[in-house]
Amino acid sequence: PVTAAVLLTLGAPAFADCPAEGCPAQSVGTIEVPAEGALVSGYVRVAGFALNGNLVSNVDLFIDGTDEANRVTPAGGANINLPRPDVTQWLPQYAGTPGEQPGFEMSFRAANYANGTHTLHVRITDVTGCCYFLAPRTFRIDNAKNQAPFGALDLPSPEGEASVHENGVLTVAGWALDDRRVERFDAATAGRP
């Protein structure tokens, strides 16, 4: 389900470098993750949606202010134009427009910031150069809290397909991330190491 807290931005964009003329009068969007007041650590996922009828060209993350010095994401650093059928079902007037895939996601490393309360800002820029900030989100960092590692198994495939080499060796491959250090990988088959 779609988050009910939505920001409507009317009139001129909220960023000095964006043109005011020709920009859509109504933009809709929100930051959905992290939740307001969330306690975070490790790698922090930031996700939500934004639409104004145009294709989004860039999404930028800022922490503790909207000045360029507070920008966290490098150019092109956010994953944008993600399908969000829940949003287009909720706002059908945007279906069939260039911006009908309004989802975005990105992340930042909590260890780059001090423990305590911080404010997250997301700037949306569309292909016409119009841009605006979504309503900010407050969150708390606790770097003493250890985030569990996460990752995925690539081989054998999820369908169970695997190739065994001539010598009887099965290739196992995947990846794992941890905000501190990945110490080792262990593999087990059929409940045995």
LINWO-V563179 format. One record per residue. N is the residue number from 1. SS is DSSP state (@ for helix, = for strand, . for the rest). PSI is psi as a letter, one per 40 degrees, with the letter a starting at -180 (none if undefined). BURIAL is # if it has 16 or more other C-alpha atoms within 10 Angstrom, else .. Layout:
N;SS;PSI;BURIAL
N;SS;PSI;BURIAL
This chain:
1;.;i;.
2;.;i;#
3;.;h;.
4;.;d;.
5;.;h;.
6;.;i;#
7;=;h;#
8;=;h;.
9;=;h;#
10;=;i;.
11;.;a;.
12;.;i;#
13;.;i;#
14;.;f;#
15;.;h;#
16;.;d;.
17;.;e;.
18;.;i;#
19;.;i;.
20;.;d;#
21;.;h;.
22;.;e;.
23;.;i;#
24;.;i;#
25;.;d;.
26;=;h;.
27;=;h;#
28;=;h;#
29;=;i;#
30;=;i;#
31;=;h;#
32;=;d;#
33;=;h;.
34;.;i;#
35;.;i;.
36;.;h;.
37;.;e;.
38;.;i;.
39;=;h;#
40;=;i;#
41;.;i;#
42;.;b;#
43;=;h;#
44;=;h;#
45;=;h;.
46;=;h;#
47;=;i;#
48;=;a;#
49;=;i;#
50;=;h;#
51;=;i;#
52;.;e;#
53;.;e;#
54;.;i;#
55;.;h;#
56;=;h;#
57;=;d;#
58;=;i;#
59;=;h;#
60;=;h;#
61;=;h;#
62;=;i;#
63;=;h;#
64;.;f;.
65;.;i;.
66;.;e;#
67;.;i;.
68;@;d;.
69;@;e;.
70;@;e;.
71;=;h;#
72;.;d;#
73;.;h;.
74;.;i;.
75;.;h;.
76;.;e;.
77;.;e;.
78;.;i;#
79;=;h;.
80;=;i;#
81;=;f;#
82;=;i;.
83;.;h;.
84;.;g;#
85;@;d;#
86;@;d;.
87;@;d;#
88;@;d;#
89;@;d;.
90;@;d;.
91;.;g;.
92;@;e;.
93;@;e;.
94;@;e;#
95;.;h;#
96;.;e;.
97;.;i;.
98;.;d;#
99;.;f;#
100;.;e;#
101;.;g;#
102;.;e;#
103;=;i;#
104;=;i;#
105;=;i;#
106;=;a;#
107;=;i;#
108;=;i;#
109;=;h;.
110;@;d;#
111;@;e;#
112;@;e;.
113;.;i;.
114;.;i;.
115;.;i;.
116;=;a;.
117;=;h;.
118;=;i;#
119;=;h;#
120;=;h;#
121;=;h;#
122;=;h;#
123;=;h;#
124;=;h;#
125;=;h;#
126;=;i;#
127;.;e;.
128;.;e;.
129;.;e;#
130;.;i;#
131;=;i;#
132;=;i;#
133;=;h;#
134;.;i;#
135;.;h;#
136;.;i;#
137;=;h;#
138;=;h;#
139;=;i;#
140;=;i;#
141;=;h;#
142;.;g;#
143;.;e;#
144;.;d;.
145;.;h;.
146;.;h;.
147;.;h;.
148;.;i;.
149;.;i;.
150;=;i;.
151;=;a;.
152;=;i;.
153;=;h;.
154;=;d;.
155;=;h;#
156;.;i;#
157;.;i;.
158;.;d;.
159;.;e;.
160;.;e;.
161;.;h;.
162;.;i;.
163;.;h;.
164;=;h;.
165;.;i;.
166;.;d;.
167;.;e;.
168;.;e;.
169;.;h;.
170;=;h;.
171;.;h;.
172;.;h;.
173;=;i;.
174;=;a;.
175;=;i;.
176;=;i;.
177;=;i;.
178;.;i;.
179;.;e;#
180;.;c;.
181;.;h;.
182;.;h;.
183;.;d;.
184;.;i;.
185;.;h;.
186;.;i;.
187;.;i;.
188;.;i;.
189;=;h;.
190;.;f;.
191;.;e;.
192;=;i;.
193;.;none;.
